[in-house]
Amino acid sequence: MNQAIQFPDRENWDETRQAVCFPVMVSGFQLTCAITKNALCQRFGEGEPLTVFRANRWDLEDLAQALIEAHKEDDQGWVWLS
């Protein structure tokens, strides 16, 4: 694991964005990663978004890490998983 990228267990459901959002620390700076409910369902099947996220945390963190390393942040500095 890359020690410069850390994922604290502080995910939350954002009703406005219809997405699970979770922080990531990258070399001491915090970014926000997110995945929509639709993307979660397409990848892992139906279910309550936070429960699905937690059940698949390792895979989602690996995907987020790859996107961060590829500098795939949007204009607001968010990393959206699809």
Biopython code that builds the backbone (N, CA, C, O; Angstrom):
import numpy as np
from Bio.PDB.StructureBuilder import StructureBuilder

atoms = [
    (1, "MET", "N", (0.836, -1.181, 0.000)),
    (1, "MET", "CA", (0.000, 0.000, 0.000)),
    (1, "MET", "C", (0.877, 1.237, 0.000)),
    (1, "MET", "O", (1.914, 1.273, 0.662)),
    (2, "ASN", "N", (0.464, 2.236, -0.732)),
    (2, "ASN", "CA", (1.172, 3.508, -0.789)),
    (2, "ASN", "C", (0.896, 4.267, 0.504)),
    (2, "ASN", "O", (-0.248, 4.636, 0.769)),
    (3, "GLN", "N", (1.922, 4.505, 1.309)),
    (3, "GLN", "CA", (1.739, 5.174, 2.595)),
    (3, "GLN", "C", (1.348, 6.642, 2.442)),
    (3, "GLN", "O", (0.864, 7.249, 3.398)),
    (4, "ALA", "N", (1.550, 7.224, 1.258)),
    (4, "ALA", "CA", (1.187, 8.618, 1.041)),
    (4, "ALA", "C", (-0.313, 8.777, 0.811)),
    (4, "ALA", "O", (-0.817, 9.900, 0.822)),
    (5, "ILE", "N", (-1.036, 7.678, 0.602)),
    (5, "ILE", "CA", (-2.483, 7.722, 0.389)),
    (5, "ILE", "C", (-3.149, 6.889, 1.481)),
    (5, "ILE", "O", (-2.929, 5.681, 1.580)),
    (6, "GLN", "N", (-3.969, 7.557, 2.302)),
    (6, "GLN", "CA", (-4.632, 6.879, 3.412)),
    (6, "GLN", "C", (-6.126, 7.167, 3.371)),
    (6, "GLN", "O", (-6.552, 8.276, 3.049)),
    (7, "PHE", "N", (-6.912, 6.150, 3.701)),
    (7, "PHE", "CA", (-8.366, 6.245, 3.683)),
    (7, "PHE", "C", (-8.927, 6.089, 5.095)),
    (7, "PHE", "O", (-9.056, 4.963, 5.577)),
    (8, "PRO", "N", (-9.263, 7.197, 5.773)),
    (8, "PRO", "CA", (-9.908, 7.053, 7.079)),
    (8, "PRO", "C", (-11.329, 6.486, 6.912)),
    (8, "PRO", "O", (-11.960, 6.683, 5.874)),
    (9, "ASP", "N", (-11.809, 5.807, 7.908)),
    (9, "ASP", "CA", (-13.158, 5.216, 7.861)),
    (9, "ASP", "C", (-14.200, 6.267, 8.247)),
    (9, "ASP", "O", (-14.780, 6.208, 9.331)),
    (10, "ARG", "N", (-14.429, 7.227, 7.352)),
    (10, "ARG", "CA", (-15.379, 8.305, 7.653)),
    (10, "ARG", "C", (-16.301, 8.574, 6.471)),
    (10, "ARG", "O", (-16.550, 9.729, 6.127)),
    (11, "GLU", "N", (-16.801, 7.528, 5.857)),
    (11, "GLU", "CA", (-17.704, 7.705, 4.735)),
    (11, "GLU", "C", (-19.062, 8.200, 5.218)),
    (11, "GLU", "O", (-19.460, 7.954, 6.357)),
    (12, "ASN", "N", (-19.767, 8.902, 4.331)),
    (12, "ASN", "CA", (-21.111, 9.362, 4.666)),
    (12, "ASN", "C", (-21.963, 9.419, 3.405)),
    (12, "ASN", "O", (-21.447, 9.469, 2.289)),
    (13, "TRP", "N", (-23.265, 9.410, 3.603)),
    (13, "TRP", "CA", (-24.210, 9.492, 2.503)),
    (13, "TRP", "C", (-24.548, 10.954, 2.275)),
    (13, "TRP", "O", (-24.951, 11.644, 3.211)),
    (14, "ASP", "N", (-24.392, 11.441, 1.044)),
    (14, "ASP", "CA", (-24.735, 12.809, 0.672)),
    (14, "ASP", "C", (-26.031, 12.750, -0.130)),
    (14, "ASP", "O", (-26.036, 12.340, -1.291)),
    (15, "GLU", "N", (-27.110, 13.157, 0.492)),
    (15, "GLU", "CA", (-28.434, 13.071, -0.121)),
    (15, "GLU", "C", (-28.524, 13.929, -1.383)),
    (15, "GLU", "O", (-29.124, 13.519, -2.377)),
    (16, "THR", "N", (-27.930, 15.110, -1.339)),
    (16, "THR", "CA", (-27.989, 16.023, -2.479)),
    (16, "THR", "C", (-27.310, 15.425, -3.701)),
    (16, "THR", "O", (-27.842, 15.501, -4.808)),
    (17, "ARG", "N", (-26.149, 14.838, -3.510)),
    (17, "ARG", "CA", (-25.392, 14.254, -4.619)),
    (17, "ARG", "C", (-25.804, 12.812, -4.915)),
    (17, "ARG", "O", (-25.404, 12.248, -5.934)),
    (18, "GLN", "N", (-26.602, 12.216, -4.030)),
    (18, "GLN", "CA", (-26.988, 10.807, -4.156)),
    (18, "GLN", "C", (-25.745, 9.944, -4.301)),
    (18, "GLN", "O", (-25.639, 9.105, -5.196)),
    (19, "ALA", "N", (-24.790, 10.184, -3.370)),
    (19, "ALA", "CA", (-23.493, 9.513, -3.450)),
    (19, "ALA", "C", (-22.940, 9.249, -2.061)),
    (19, "ALA", "O", (-23.230, 9.975, -1.110)),
    (20, "VAL", "N", (-22.132, 8.191, -1.961)),
    (20, "VAL", "CA", (-21.332, 7.961, -0.765)),
    (20, "VAL", "C", (-20.045, 8.757, -0.961)),
    (20, "VAL", "O", (-19.349, 8.599, -1.964)),
    (21, "CYS", "N", (-19.743, 9.609, 0.004)),
    (21, "CYS", "CA", (-18.542, 10.440, -0.045)),
    (21, "CYS", "C", (-17.596, 9.962, 1.049)),
    (21, "CYS", "O", (-18.024, 9.594, 2.142)),
    (22, "PHE", "N", (-16.300, 9.973, 0.735)),
    (22, "PHE", "CA", (-15.332, 9.534, 1.732)),
    (22, "PHE", "C", (-14.030, 10.301, 1.554)),
    (22, "PHE", "O", (-13.606, 10.573, 0.431)),
    (23, "PRO", "N", (-13.393, 10.650, 2.687)),
    (23, "PRO", "CA", (-12.157, 11.425, 2.612)),
    (23, "PRO", "C", (-10.969, 10.529, 2.319)),
    (23, "PRO", "O", (-10.990, 9.327, 2.582)),
    (24, "VAL", "N", (-9.942, 11.138, 1.774)),
    (24, "VAL", "CA", (-8.673, 10.457, 1.558)),
    (24, "VAL", "C", (-7.573, 11.472, 1.837)),
    (24, "VAL", "O", (-7.664, 12.633, 1.440)),
    (25, "MET", "N", (-6.543, 11.020, 2.520)),
    (25, "MET", "CA", (-5.382, 11.862, 2.796)),
    (25, "MET", "C", (-4.295, 11.496, 1.790)),
    (25, "MET", "O", (-3.883, 10.340, 1.694)),
    (26, "VAL", "N", (-3.839, 12.500, 1.042)),
    (26, "VAL", "CA", (-2.805, 12.299, 0.030)),
    (26, "VAL", "C", (-1.629, 13.202, 0.388)),
    (26, "VAL", "O", (-1.697, 14.420, 0.225)),
    (27, "SER", "N", (-0.559, 12.596, 0.874)),
    (27, "SER", "CA", (0.635, 13.344, 1.291)),
    (27, "SER", "C", (0.279, 14.494, 2.222)),
    (27, "SER", "O", (0.819, 15.594, 2.106)),
    (28, "GLY", "N", (-0.639, 14.223, 3.147)),
    (28, "GLY", "CA", (-1.019, 15.207, 4.153)),
    (28, "GLY", "C", (-2.159, 16.129, 3.756)),
    (28, "GLY", "O", (-2.627, 16.909, 4.584)),
    (29, "PHE", "N", (-2.617, 16.062, 2.516)),
    (29, "PHE", "CA", (-3.724, 16.894, 2.057)),
    (29, "PHE", "C", (-4.974, 16.046, 1.920)),
    (29, "PHE", "O", (-4.910, 14.893, 1.492)),
    (30, "GLN", "N", (-6.123, 16.627, 2.289)),
    (30, "GLN", "CA", (-7.368, 15.878, 2.200)),
    (30, "GLN", "C", (-8.066, 16.142, 0.877)),
    (30, "GLN", "O", (-8.227, 17.288, 0.458)),
    (31, "LEU", "N", (-8.474, 15.064, 0.233)),
    (31, "LEU", "CA", (-9.328, 15.096, -0.943)),
    (31, "LEU", "C", (-10.636, 14.413, -0.566)),
    (31, "LEU", "O", (-10.723, 13.734, 0.457)),
    (32, "THR", "N", (-11.634, 14.599, -1.390)),
    (32, "THR", "CA", (-12.888, 13.883, -1.206)),
    (32, "THR", "C", (-13.113, 12.991, -2.405)),
    (32, "THR", "O", (-13.003, 13.423, -3.553)),
    (33, "CYS", "N", (-13.430, 11.741, -2.124)),
    (33, "CYS", "CA", (-13.805, 10.780, -3.159)),
    (33, "CYS", "C", (-15.297, 10.519, -3.010)),
    (33, "CYS", "O", (-15.859, 10.658, -1.924)),
    (34, "ALA", "N", (-15.930, 10.138, -4.117)),
    (34, "ALA", "CA", (-17.356, 9.849, -4.070)),
    (34, "ALA", "C", (-17.718, 8.839, -5.135)),
    (34, "ALA", "O", (-17.062, 8.720, -6.169)),
    (35, "ILE", "N", (-18.795, 8.110, -4.844)),
    (35, "ILE", "CA", (-19.371, 7.195, -5.831)),
    (35, "ILE", "C", (-20.883, 7.281, -5.700)),
    (35, "ILE", "O", (-21.428, 7.211, -4.598)),
    (36, "THR", "N", (-21.550, 7.434, -6.831)),
    (36, "THR", "CA", (-23.003, 7.576, -6.799)),
    (36, "THR", "C", (-23.674, 6.252, -6.448)),
    (36, "THR", "O", (-23.093, 5.176, -6.587)),
    (37, "LYS", "N", (-24.897, 6.369, -5.995)),
    (37, "LYS", "CA", (-25.687, 5.177, -5.684)),
    (37, "LYS", "C", (-25.832, 4.309, -6.932)),
    (37, "LYS", "O", (-25.724, 3.086, -6.853)),
    (38, "ASN", "N", (-26.077, 4.938, -8.087)),
    (38, "ASN", "CA", (-26.225, 4.182, -9.330)),
    (38, "ASN", "C", (-24.959, 3.413, -9.669)),
    (38, "ASN", "O", (-25.026, 2.248, -10.059)),
    (39, "ALA", "N", (-23.799, 4.058, -9.524)),
    (39, "ALA", "CA", (-22.529, 3.385, -9.820)),
    (39, "ALA", "C", (-22.300, 2.216, -8.867)),
    (39, "ALA", "O", (-21.830, 1.159, -9.287)),
    (40, "LEU", "N", (-22.628, 2.395, -7.591)),
    (40, "LEU", "CA", (-22.500, 1.302, -6.620)),
    (40, "LEU", "C", (-23.380, 0.121, -7.027)),
    (40, "LEU", "O", (-22.936, -1.027, -7.015)),
    (41, "CYS", "N", (-24.627, 0.411, -7.388)),
    (41, "CYS", "CA", (-25.564, -0.653, -7.771)),
    (41, "CYS", "C", (-25.101, -1.376, -9.028)),
    (41, "CYS", "O", (-25.221, -2.598, -9.121)),
    (42, "GLN", "N", (-24.572, -0.628, -10.000)),
    (42, "GLN", "CA", (-24.096, -1.253, -11.230)),
    (42, "GLN", "C", (-22.920, -2.178, -10.956)),
    (42, "GLN", "O", (-22.810, -3.242, -11.565)),
    (43, "ARG", "N", (-22.043, -1.779, -10.048)),
    (43, "ARG", "CA", (-20.850, -2.574, -9.742)),
    (43, "ARG", "C", (-21.131, -3.759, -8.826)),
    (43, "ARG", "O", (-20.632, -4.862, -9.049)),
    (44, "PHE", "N", (-21.944, -3.519, -7.781)),
    (44, "PHE", "CA", (-22.056, -4.505, -6.700)),
    (44, "PHE", "C", (-23.471, -5.005, -6.425)),
    (44, "PHE", "O", (-23.657, -5.867, -5.566)),
    (45, "GLY", "N", (-24.460, -4.492, -7.126)),
    (45, "GLY", "CA", (-25.835, -4.911, -6.887)),
    (45, "GLY", "C", (-26.576, -3.946, -5.973)),
    (45, "GLY", "O", (-25.994, -3.040, -5.376)),
    (46, "GLU", "N", (-27.871, -4.175, -5.887)),
    (46, "GLU", "CA", (-28.741, -3.298, -5.098)),
    (46, "GLU", "C", (-28.462, -3.428, -3.608)),
    (46, "GLU", "O", (-27.952, -4.443, -3.133)),
    (47, "GLY", "N", (-28.810, -2.378, -2.892)),
    (47, "GLY", "CA", (-28.684, -2.380, -1.444)),
    (47, "GLY", "C", (-28.556, -0.971, -0.912)),
    (47, "GLY", "O", (-28.468, -0.010, -1.676)),
    (48, "GLU", "N", (-28.547, -0.858, 0.388)),
    (48, "GLU", "CA", (-28.391, 0.445, 1.029)),
    (48, "GLU", "C", (-26.973, 0.930, 0.720)),
    (48, "GLU", "O", (-26.011, 0.198, 0.957)),
    (49, "PRO", "N", (-26.825, 2.157, 0.191)),
    (49, "PRO", "CA", (-25.515, 2.607, -0.313)),
    (49, "PRO", "C", (-24.359, 2.482, 0.677)),
    (49, "PRO", "O", (-23.289, 2.006, 0.297)),
    (50, "LEU", "N", (-24.534, 2.888, 1.916)),
    (50, "LEU", "CA", (-23.421, 2.789, 2.867)),
    (50, "LEU", "C", (-23.060, 1.341, 3.167)),
    (50, "LEU", "O", (-21.885, 1.017, 3.343)),
    (51, "THR", "N", (-24.050, 0.477, 3.226)),
    (51, "THR", "CA", (-23.791, -0.942, 3.468)),
    (51, "THR", "C", (-23.031, -1.556, 2.293)),
    (51, "THR", "O", (-22.071, -2.300, 2.492)),
    (52, "VAL", "N", (-23.460, -1.244, 1.076)),
    (52, "VAL", "CA", (-22.775, -1.748, -0.124)),
    (52, "VAL", "C", (-21.349, -1.214, -0.170)),
    (52, "VAL", "O", (-20.414, -1.956, -0.474)),
    (53, "PHE", "N", (-21.181, 0.072, 0.133)),
    (53, "PHE", "CA", (-19.844, 0.667, 0.145)),
    (53, "PHE", "C", (-18.940, -0.056, 1.142)),
    (53, "PHE", "O", (-17.824, -0.452, 0.806)),
    (54, "ARG", "N", (-19.430, -0.223, 2.365)),
    (54, "ARG", "CA", (-18.610, -0.852, 3.415)),
    (54, "ARG", "C", (-18.259, -2.297, 3.075)),
    (54, "ARG", "O", (-17.166, -2.763, 3.395)),
    (55, "ALA", "N", (-19.179, -3.002, 2.431)),
    (55, "ALA", "CA", (-18.914, -4.396, 2.063)),
    (55, "ALA", "C", (-17.860, -4.503, 0.963)),
    (55, "ALA", "O", (-17.241, -5.554, 0.793)),
    (56, "ASN", "N", (-17.659, -3.421, 0.219)),
    (56, "ASN", "CA", (-16.735, -3.443, -0.916)),
    (56, "ASN", "C", (-15.649, -2.385, -0.790)),
    (56, "ASN", "O", (-15.058, -1.966, -1.785)),
    (57, "ARG", "N", (-15.392, -1.958, 0.438)),
    (57, "ARG", "CA", (-14.452, -0.875, 0.713)),
    (57, "ARG", "C", (-13.093, -1.087, 0.050)),
    (57, "ARG", "O", (-12.560, -0.161, -0.562)),
    (58, "TRP", "N", (-12.521, -2.288, 0.161)),
    (58, "TRP", "CA", (-11.161, -2.515, -0.347)),
    (58, "TRP", "C", (-11.084, -2.294, -1.849)),
    (58, "TRP", "O", (-10.150, -1.660, -2.339)),
    (59, "ASP", "N", (-12.065, -2.817, -2.582)),
    (59, "ASP", "CA", (-12.079, -2.630, -4.035)),
    (59, "ASP", "C", (-12.249, -1.157, -4.400)),
    (59, "ASP", "O", (-11.604, -0.663, -5.324)),
    (60, "LEU", "N", (-13.108, -0.468, -3.677)),
    (60, "LEU", "CA", (-13.347, 0.950, -3.958)),
    (60, "LEU", "C", (-12.130, 1.805, -3.613)),
    (60, "LEU", "O", (-11.826, 2.766, -4.320)),
    (61, "GLU", "N", (-11.438, 1.464, -2.536)),
    (61, "GLU", "CA", (-10.221, 2.202, -2.193)),
    (61, "GLU", "C", (-9.132, 1.967, -3.233)),
    (61, "GLU", "O", (-8.385, 2.887, -3.565)),
    (62, "ASP", "N", (-9.035, 0.748, -3.750)),
    (62, "ASP", "CA", (-8.066, 0.474, -4.815)),
    (62, "ASP", "C", (-8.379, 1.296, -6.060)),
    (62, "ASP", "O", (-7.475, 1.852, -6.684)),
    (63, "LEU", "N", (-9.656, 1.374, -6.422)),
    (63, "LEU", "CA", (-10.061, 2.171, -7.576)),
    (63, "LEU", "C", (-9.762, 3.649, -7.330)),
    (63, "LEU", "O", (-9.230, 4.328, -8.208)),
    (64, "ALA", "N", (-10.098, 4.146, -6.148)),
    (64, "ALA", "CA", (-9.836, 5.545, -5.814)),
    (64, "ALA", "C", (-8.345, 5.839, -5.872)),
    (64, "ALA", "O", (-7.940, 6.877, -6.395)),
    (65, "GLN", "N", (-7.527, 4.945, -5.346)),
    (65, "GLN", "CA", (-6.079, 5.146, -5.362)),
    (65, "GLN", "C", (-5.570, 5.258, -6.792)),
    (65, "GLN", "O", (-4.748, 6.125, -7.088)),
    (66, "ALA", "N", (-6.048, 4.389, -7.685)),
    (66, "ALA", "CA", (-5.621, 4.434, -9.080)),
    (66, "ALA", "C", (-6.022, 5.758, -9.731)),
    (66, "ALA", "O", (-5.243, 6.332, -10.492)),
    (67, "LEU", "N", (-7.224, 6.245, -9.439)),
    (67, "LEU", "CA", (-7.680, 7.519, -10.000)),
    (67, "LEU", "C", (-6.868, 8.695, -9.451)),
    (67, "LEU", "O", (-6.535, 9.625, -10.186)),
    (68, "ILE", "N", (-6.555, 8.644, -8.153)),
    (68, "ILE", "CA", (-5.749, 9.703, -7.538)),
    (68, "ILE", "C", (-4.357, 9.728, -8.152)),
    (68, "ILE", "O", (-3.843, 10.795, -8.487)),
    (69, "GLU", "N", (-3.753, 8.567, -8.298)),
    (69, "GLU", "CA", (-2.411, 8.488, -8.871)),
    (69, "GLU", "C", (-2.389, 8.952, -10.325)),
    (69, "GLU", "O", (-1.354, 9.403, -10.816)),
    (70, "ALA", "N", (-3.538, 8.844, -11.024)),
    (70, "ALA", "CA", (-3.658, 9.297, -12.411)),
    (70, "ALA", "C", (-4.129, 10.753, -12.485)),
    (70, "ALA", "O", (-4.370, 11.280, -13.570)),
    (71, "HIS", "N", (-4.257, 11.399, -11.313)),
    (71, "HIS", "CA", (-4.660, 12.817, -11.235)),
    (71, "HIS", "C", (-6.020, 13.056, -11.882)),
    (71, "HIS", "O", (-6.164, 13.955, -12.711)),
    (72, "LYS", "N", (-7.018, 12.257, -11.509)),
    (72, "LYS", "CA", (-8.350, 12.348, -12.097)),
    (72, "LYS", "C", (-9.325, 13.182, -11.258)),
    (72, "LYS", "O", (-10.529, 12.931, -11.291)),
    (73, "GLU", "N", (-8.826, 14.167, -10.509)),
    (73, "GLU", "CA", (-9.692, 15.032, -9.721)),
    (73, "GLU", "C", (-10.487, 15.946, -10.661)),
    (73, "GLU", "O", (-10.002, 16.320, -11.728)),
    (74, "ASP", "N", (-11.719, 16.302, -10.252)),
    (74, "ASP", "CA", (-12.498, 17.254, -11.045)),
    (74, "ASP", "C", (-12.102, 18.683, -10.670)),
    (74, "ASP", "O", (-11.156, 18.886, -9.909)),
    (75, "ASP", "N", (-12.812, 19.656, -11.195)),
    (75, "ASP", "CA", (-12.478, 21.068, -10.956)),
    (75, "ASP", "C", (-12.577, 21.469, -9.491)),
    (75, "ASP", "O", (-11.924, 22.424, -9.068)),
    (76, "GLN", "N", (-13.381, 20.757, -8.714)),
    (76, "GLN", "CA", (-13.524, 21.037, -7.292)),
    (76, "GLN", "C", (-12.566, 20.212, -6.430)),
    (76, "GLN", "O", (-12.591, 20.311, -5.204)),
    (77, "GLY", "N", (-11.737, 19.410, -7.062)),
    (77, "GLY", "CA", (-10.788, 18.586, -6.331)),
    (77, "GLY", "C", (-11.374, 17.271, -5.833)),
    (77, "GLY", "O", (-10.781, 16.611, -4.980)),
    (78, "TRP", "N", (-12.532, 16.888, -6.358)),
    (78, "TRP", "CA", (-13.155, 15.613, -5.986)),
    (78, "TRP", "C", (-12.731, 14.528, -6.963)),
    (78, "TRP", "O", (-12.461, 14.791, -8.134)),
    (79, "VAL", "N", (-12.681, 13.309, -6.456)),
    (79, "VAL", "CA", (-12.408, 12.132, -7.281)),
    (79, "VAL", "C", (-13.691, 11.307, -7.323)),
    (79, "VAL", "O", (-14.138, 10.788, -6.300)),
    (80, "TRP", "N", (-14.276, 11.192, -8.507)),
    (80, "TRP", "CA", (-15.523, 10.441, -8.673)),
    (80, "TRP", "C", (-15.236, 9.056, -9.231)),
    (80, "TRP", "O", (-14.634, 8.917, -10.296)),
    (81, "LEU", "N", (-15.670, 8.036, -8.504)),
    (81, "LEU", "CA", (-15.523, 6.655, -8.940)),
    (81, "LEU", "C", (-16.720, 6.307, -9.812)),
    (81, "LEU", "O", (-17.837, 6.751, -9.545)),
    (82, "SER", "N", (-16.494, 5.521, -10.842)),
    (82, "SER", "CA", (-17.611, 5.122, -11.695)),
    (82, "SER", "C", (-17.588, 3.633, -11.919)),
    (82, "SER", "O", (-18.453, 3.100, -12.615)),
]
sb = StructureBuilder()
sb.init_structure("model")
sb.init_model(0)
sb.init_chain("A")
sb.init_seg("    ")
for serial, (resi, resn, name, xyz) in enumerate(atoms, 1):
    if name == "N":
        sb.init_residue(resn, " ", resi, " ")
    sb.init_atom(name, np.array(xyz, "f"), 0.0, 1.0, " ", f" {name:<3s}", serial, name[0])
structure = sb.get_structure()
